[in-house]
Amino acid sequence: MHGMNVRVGTSDPGTPQVRRVVGLVGGTGALGRGLTRQLSMAGHRVRIGSRDLARAEAITAMMGSGVVAVTNQGACDADLVLVTVPWSGHDEILLSLRDALTGRTVVDCVNPLGFDERGPFPLSVDAGSATQRAQQLLPGSVVVGAFHHVSADQLASDDLLDSDVLVVGDDRDALHAVIDLVDTITGLRGVYAGRLRNAGQIEALTANLIAINRRYGVQSGVRIAGLD
Ligand SMILES: NC(=O)c1ccc[n+]([C@@H]2O[C@H](COP(=O)([O-])OP(=O)(O)OC[C@H]3O[C@@H](n4cnc5c(N)ncnc54)[C@H](OP(=O)(O)O)[C@@H]3O)[C@@H](O)[C@H]2O)c1
């Protein structure tokens, strides 16, 4: 590892895993449901947030123990707050939660993508990426980017997971916390992939993966070669 000396895949067998409270803003959607399933199986407590508490309650009823339904505001009361809303609602929801997210570690999972007759493509974002935009909007929070390219369908299925999760950020402690969280999910490995300014390529890469999925009828993922 060059530069930041951030660990890769740190959950060695025998290392006690920290149980986290994870909040999901927009947790009722495809990614939120998939992550909830995996995180609760890994022993974490999950707070599924929604603009409509009844929607979160309906999803929570299908999940196991350790999962609670909350408003998006309530989802911010967590060790790590994952943002799993569409890009179209990203800025507005983050602005509305700015106070609740102050002092929190926020994990932006949002991909600014467009879709037309030629397939998926990355949208241009003035801030450089959704993740950088989140940090602009939330100056009192520490923003990390992760889970952008992990298939929600795969997280929700019984298939064994076997892929890396690229994690970007500028704060070492927050990066450690997010990489460690990824590592608690069986079959996923968190990999430090650069500072926040490198989030855009990862968000855009998801357009390639969706194109691959459509062409080959698979749920593709990312695996970095050369790491132990
Ligand atoms: N799907 C995937 O495989 C996948 C994988 C990696 C990353 N992502 C990224 O993760 C994000 C969520 O994807 P998704 O497929 O889970 O999306 P989704 O199902 O369309 O939406 C997720 C949730 O966001 C909330 N929401 C919708 N519009 C909103 C708005 N305008 N403002 C605030 N909240 C809104 C909704 O919850 P309530 O109505 O309950 O509030 C919805 O259930 C996207 O940015 C996507 O690029 C997706």
The ligand as an SDF file (V2000), in Angstrom:
LIG
                    3D

 48 52  0  0  0  0  0  0  0  0999 V2000
  -29.2150   -1.3080   -7.2550 N   0  0  0  0  0  0  0  0  0  0  0  0
  -27.9350   -1.6310   -7.2630 C   0  0  0  0  0  0  0  0  0  0  0  0
  -27.5300   -2.7710   -7.6530 O   0  0  0  0  0  0  0  0  0  0  0  0
  -26.8930   -0.6400   -6.8140 C   0  0  0  0  0  0  0  0  0  0  0  0
  -25.5960   -1.0900   -6.5570 C   0  0  0  0  0  0  0  0  0  0  0  0
  -24.6340   -0.1750   -6.1180 C   0  0  0  0  0  0  0  0  0  0  0  0
  -24.9810    1.1630   -5.9760 C   0  0  0  0  0  0  0  0  0  0  0  0
  -26.2670    1.5670   -6.2570 N   0  0  0  0  0  0  0  0  0  0  0  0
  -26.5970    2.9730   -6.0600 C   0  0  0  0  0  0  0  0  0  0  0  0
  -27.3200    3.0210   -4.8610 O   0  0  0  0  0  0  0  0  0  0  0  0
  -28.3590    3.9830   -4.9560 C   0  0  0  0  0  0  0  0  0  0  0  0
  -29.6640    3.2950   -4.6400 C   0  0  0  0  0  0  0  0  0  0  0  0
  -29.9260    2.3140   -5.6220 O   0  0  0  0  0  0  0  0  0  0  0  0
  -31.2710    1.4740   -5.5520 P   0  0  0  0  0  0  0  0  0  0  0  0
  -31.2690    0.5770   -6.7310 O   0  0  0  0  0  0  0  0  0  0  0  0
  -31.4250    0.9010   -4.2020 O   0  0  0  0  0  0  0  0  0  0  0  0
  -32.3330    2.6510   -5.7770 O   0  0  0  0  0  0  0  0  0  0  0  0
  -33.8920    2.6940   -5.5680 P   0  0  0  0  0  0  0  0  0  0  0  0
  -34.3700    1.3590   -5.1540 O   0  0  0  0  0  0  0  0  0  0  0  0
  -34.4930    3.3120   -6.7890 O   0  0  0  0  0  0  0  0  0  0  0  0
  -34.0640    3.7700   -4.4050 O   0  0  0  0  0  0  0  0  0  0  0  0
  -33.6150    3.5580   -3.0980 C   0  0  0  0  0  0  0  0  0  0  0  0
  -34.5210    4.2920   -2.1260 C   0  0  0  0  0  0  0  0  0  0  0  0
  -34.2650    5.6960   -2.1970 O   0  0  0  0  0  0  0  0  0  0  0  0
  -35.4420    6.3800   -1.7700 C   0  0  0  0  0  0  0  0  0  0  0  0
  -35.6850    7.4660   -2.7120 N   0  0  0  0  0  0  0  0  0  0  0  0
  -36.1410    7.3710   -3.9920 C   0  0  0  0  0  0  0  0  0  0  0  0
  -36.2070    8.5950   -4.5620 N   0  0  0  0  0  0  0  0  0  0  0  0
  -35.7760    9.4680   -3.6230 C   0  0  0  0  0  0  0  0  0  0  0  0
  -35.6290   10.8720   -3.5920 C   0  0  0  0  0  0  0  0  0  0  0  0
  -35.9060   11.6430   -4.6570 N   0  0  0  0  0  0  0  0  0  0  0  0
  -35.1670   11.4500   -2.4530 N   0  0  0  0  0  0  0  0  0  0  0  0
  -34.8840   10.6800   -1.3660 C   0  0  0  0  0  0  0  0  0  0  0  0
  -35.0180    9.3460   -1.3330 N   0  0  0  0  0  0  0  0  0  0  0  0
  -35.4540    8.7610   -2.4500 C   0  0  0  0  0  0  0  0  0  0  0  0
  -36.5760    5.3990   -1.7620 C   0  0  0  0  0  0  0  0  0  0  0  0
  -36.8960    5.1310   -0.4090 O   0  0  0  0  0  0  0  0  0  0  0  0
  -38.2080    5.7330    0.3150 P   0  0  0  0  0  0  0  0  0  0  0  0
  -39.2420    5.9590   -0.7570 O   0  0  0  0  0  0  0  0  0  0  0  0
  -38.5700    4.6370    1.2430 O   0  0  0  0  0  0  0  0  0  0  0  0
  -37.7570    6.9820    0.9770 O   0  0  0  0  0  0  0  0  0  0  0  0
  -36.0000    4.1610   -2.4150 C   0  0  0  0  0  0  0  0  0  0  0  0
  -36.5230    2.9650   -1.8730 O   0  0  0  0  0  0  0  0  0  0  0  0
  -28.3020    4.5570   -6.3670 C   0  0  0  0  0  0  0  0  0  0  0  0
  -27.6760    5.8000   -6.3310 O   0  0  0  0  0  0  0  0  0  0  0  0
  -27.4790    3.5370   -7.1390 C   0  0  0  0  0  0  0  0  0  0  0  0
  -26.6990    4.1740   -8.1450 O   0  0  0  0  0  0  0  0  0  0  0  0
  -27.2180    0.6970   -6.6480 C   0  0  0  0  0  0  0  0  0  0  0  0
  1  2  1  0
  2  3  2  0
  2  4  1  0
  4  5  1  0
  4 48  2  0
  5  6  2  0
  6  7  1  0
  7  8  2  0
  8  9  1  0
  8 48  1  0
  9 10  1  0
  9 46  1  0
 10 11  1  0
 11 12  1  0
 11 44  1  0
 12 13  1  0
 13 14  1  0
 14 15  2  0
 14 16  1  0
 14 17  1  0
 17 18  1  0
 18 19  2  0
 18 20  1  0
 18 21  1  0
 21 22  1  0
 22 23  1  0
 23 24  1  0
 23 42  1  0
 24 25  1  0
 25 26  1  0
 25 36  1  0
 26 27  1  0
 26 35  1  0
 27 28  2  0
 28 29  1  0
 29 30  1  0
 29 35  2  0
 30 31  1  0
 30 32  2  0
 32 33  1  0
 33 34  2  0
 34 35  1  0
 36 37  1  0
 36 42  1  0
 37 38  1  0
 38 39  2  0
 38 40  1  0
 38 41  1  0
 42 43  1  0
 44 45  1  0
 44 46  1  0
 46 47  1  0
M  CHG  2   8   1  16  -1
M  END
$$$$
